[in-house]
Amino acid sequence: MLVRQGLPQTYREDAARLYWQAFGGKLGRVLGPERRAVPFLARVLRADHCLYVTDDHGTLLGIAGFKSPLGSFAGGDKDDLQAVYGKFGALWRQGVLHLLQRDIDNERFLVDGICVERSWRGQGIGSALLDALIAEARWRGYTAVRLDVIDANIRARALYERIGFMPWKSETLGLLRHVFGFSRSTTMIYDLSPGKG
């Protein structure tokens, strides 16, 4: 299974659908409905902040995004929101999405979403993408890889722990749990310091 860097233009819409499939449950009340969310995501996904996997026929099976000082994989700005949701829709969405964003971490490489096609889960694609993210972080000189997993995603957390990620801290969303559909997220760290990882 070959993990490639970037995101060719021909896969943008498929990648947006895959991202929505993975995170629509969390972002549905903010970016939904799907008929608007997918075009928005196709517009904002950054090819230079992505790794991807296809099958032998070229079908997109999985993507992994990351953040850097230059931005995030699934970012976008006010203009992108306004182009899809209109002026008012962009205004409130921008405020709510800002609550989910985190500052760039200069010591740890930040994962910005791992998505695997539903029918291909459990076949090693997630592990391959995580291995590629760890290699990318190491190549860039980071001391650790950081990701967040929500309390409801037990399967993903088990995968992260199996790869070697360790829980670092846990946060509750409070009243925002009604907006995003989950109440707690855990930050996990993969140590890349010499002799580890």
C-alpha positions as CSV (number, residue, x, y, z in Angstrom):
1,M,0.0,0.0,0.0
2,L,1.6,3.2,-1.2
3,V,1.0,6.5,0.7
4,R,1.6,9.6,-1.5
5,Q,2.1,13.2,-0.7
6,G,-0.1,16.0,-1.9
7,L,-3.7,15.8,-3.3
8,P,-4.1,15.8,-7.1
9,Q,-6.9,18.0,-8.4
10,T,-8.8,15.0,-9.7
11,Y,-9.3,13.7,-6.1
12,R,-10.5,17.0,-4.5
13,E,-14.2,16.2,-4.5
14,D,-13.6,12.6,-3.5
15,A,-11.4,13.8,-0.6
16,A,-14.1,16.3,0.4
17,R,-16.7,13.5,0.5
18,L,-14.3,11.3,2.4
19,Y,-13.6,14.1,5.0
20,W,-17.4,14.7,5.3
21,Q,-18.0,10.9,5.8
22,A,-15.4,10.9,8.6
23,F,-16.3,14.2,10.3
24,G,-19.8,15.1,9.2
25,G,-21.1,13.8,12.5
26,K,-19.0,16.3,14.4
27,L,-19.3,19.2,11.9
28,G,-22.8,18.6,10.5
29,R,-24.5,21.3,12.5
30,V,-21.9,23.9,11.5
31,L,-21.0,23.0,7.9
32,G,-24.0,21.0,6.9
33,P,-26.0,20.2,5.0
34,E,-23.8,17.8,2.9
35,R,-24.8,19.6,-0.4
36,R,-23.0,22.7,1.0
37,A,-20.3,21.1,3.1
38,V,-18.7,19.0,0.3
39,P,-18.3,22.0,-2.0
40,F,-16.9,24.0,0.8
41,L,-14.4,21.3,1.8
42,A,-13.4,20.7,-1.9
43,R,-12.7,24.5,-2.1
44,V,-10.5,24.7,1.1
45,L,-8.6,21.4,1.4
46,R,-4.9,22.1,1.0
47,A,-3.1,19.7,-1.3
48,D,0.3,20.6,0.3
49,H,-0.9,19.5,3.7
50,C,-2.2,16.1,2.7
51,L,-1.1,12.4,2.3
52,Y,-3.4,10.0,0.4
53,V,-3.8,6.3,-0.5
54,T,-5.5,4.8,-3.6
55,D,-6.3,1.3,-4.7
56,D,-4.8,-0.3,-7.8
57,H,-7.6,1.3,-9.9
58,G,-6.9,4.8,-8.7
59,T,-9.9,5.0,-6.3
60,L,-9.2,7.2,-3.3
61,L,-9.3,5.1,-0.1
62,G,-7.9,7.4,2.6
63,I,-6.4,10.8,3.3
64,A,-4.5,12.3,6.2
65,G,-4.1,16.0,6.7
66,F,-1.7,18.0,8.9
67,K,-1.1,21.5,10.1
68,S,2.0,23.6,9.7
69,P,3.0,27.2,10.3
70,L,1.6,27.9,6.8
71,G,-1.9,26.6,7.7
72,S,-4.0,23.5,8.0
73,F,-5.4,20.8,5.7
74,A,-9.0,21.7,6.2
75,G,-8.8,25.4,6.8
76,G,-10.5,28.1,4.7
77,D,-11.3,31.6,5.7
78,K,-14.2,34.1,5.7
79,D,-14.2,34.4,1.9
80,D,-14.4,30.7,1.5
81,L,-17.3,30.4,3.9
82,Q,-19.1,33.4,2.3
83,A,-18.8,31.9,-1.2
84,V,-20.7,28.8,-0.1
85,Y,-22.9,29.9,2.8
86,G,-23.5,33.6,2.1
87,K,-22.6,36.6,4.3
88,F,-24.7,35.7,7.3
89,G,-24.0,32.0,7.1
90,A,-20.3,32.7,7.0
91,L,-20.4,35.1,10.0
92,W,-21.8,32.7,12.6
93,R,-20.0,29.6,11.1
94,Q,-16.6,31.5,11.3
95,G,-17.2,32.2,15.0
96,V,-18.2,28.6,15.9
97,L,-15.3,27.0,13.9
98,H,-12.9,29.3,15.6
99,L,-13.7,27.6,18.8
100,L,-12.4,24.3,17.4
101,Q,-9.1,25.6,16.0
102,R,-5.9,25.4,17.9
103,D,-2.7,27.3,17.7
104,I,0.2,25.8,15.8
105,D,2.4,23.8,18.0
106,N,6.1,24.5,17.3
107,E,7.3,21.4,19.1
108,R,4.8,18.8,17.9
109,F,3.6,17.9,14.4
110,L,-0.2,18.4,14.3
111,V,-2.5,15.9,12.6
112,D,-5.5,17.6,11.0
113,G,-7.8,14.6,10.3
114,I,-7.4,11.0,9.1
115,C,-10.2,9.6,6.9
116,V,-10.5,6.1,5.5
117,E,-13.3,5.0,3.1
118,R,-15.9,3.2,5.3
119,S,-15.8,0.0,3.3
120,W,-12.0,-0.2,3.6
121,R,-11.6,0.4,7.3
122,G,-9.8,-2.3,9.3
123,Q,-7.5,-3.2,6.3
124,G,-4.4,-1.3,7.4
125,I,-5.0,2.0,5.6
126,G,-5.3,4.1,8.8
127,S,-2.1,2.5,10.1
128,A,-0.3,3.2,6.8
129,L,-1.4,6.9,6.9
130,L,-0.3,7.2,10.6
131,D,3.1,5.7,9.7
132,A,3.5,8.2,6.9
133,L,2.5,11.1,9.1
134,I,5.1,10.0,11.7
135,A,7.7,9.8,8.9
136,E,6.7,13.2,7.7
137,A,7.0,14.7,11.2
138,R,10.4,13.1,11.7
139,W,11.6,14.4,8.3
140,R,10.5,17.9,9.3
141,G,12.4,17.7,12.6
142,Y,9.6,17.6,15.1
143,T,10.0,16.0,18.5
144,A,6.5,14.5,18.6
145,V,3.2,14.0,16.7
146,R,0.0,15.3,18.2
147,L,-3.6,14.5,17.4
148,D,-7.0,14.8,19.0
149,V,-9.6,12.0,19.3
150,I,-13.2,12.4,20.5
151,D,-14.7,10.3,23.2
152,A,-17.1,8.5,20.9
153,N,-14.4,7.3,18.4
154,I,-13.3,4.3,20.4
155,R,-12.0,2.5,17.3
156,A,-9.7,5.3,16.3
157,R,-8.3,5.7,19.8
158,A,-7.5,2.0,19.9
159,L,-5.6,2.3,16.6
160,Y,-3.6,5.3,17.9
161,E,-2.7,3.5,21.1
162,R,-1.7,0.4,19.1
163,I,0.7,2.6,17.0
164,G,2.2,4.1,20.1
165,F,0.3,7.3,20.8
166,M,-0.1,8.1,24.5
167,P,-2.9,10.2,26.1
168,W,-1.6,13.6,27.1
169,K,-4.7,15.6,28.3
170,S,-8.4,15.5,28.0
171,E,-10.8,18.4,27.6
172,T,-14.6,18.8,27.8
173,L,-16.6,20.9,25.5
174,G,-19.3,22.0,28.0
175,L,-22.3,23.5,26.2
176,L,-20.6,23.2,22.9
177,R,-21.2,19.5,23.0
178,H,-24.7,20.3,21.7
179,V,-23.2,21.9,18.6
180,F,-20.5,19.4,17.8
181,G,-22.1,16.2,19.0
182,F,-19.4,15.1,21.4
183,S,-18.6,16.0,25.0
184,R,-14.9,15.3,25.4
185,S,-11.7,15.0,23.3
186,T,-8.3,13.6,24.3
187,T,-5.0,14.9,23.0
188,M,-2.6,12.1,22.2
189,I,1.2,12.3,21.6
190,Y,3.6,10.1,19.7
191,D,7.1,10.7,21.0
192,L,9.8,11.1,18.4
193,S,12.7,12.0,20.6
194,P,15.9,9.9,20.2
195,G,15.4,6.3,21.4
196,K,11.6,6.5,21.3
197,G,9.0,6.0,18.6
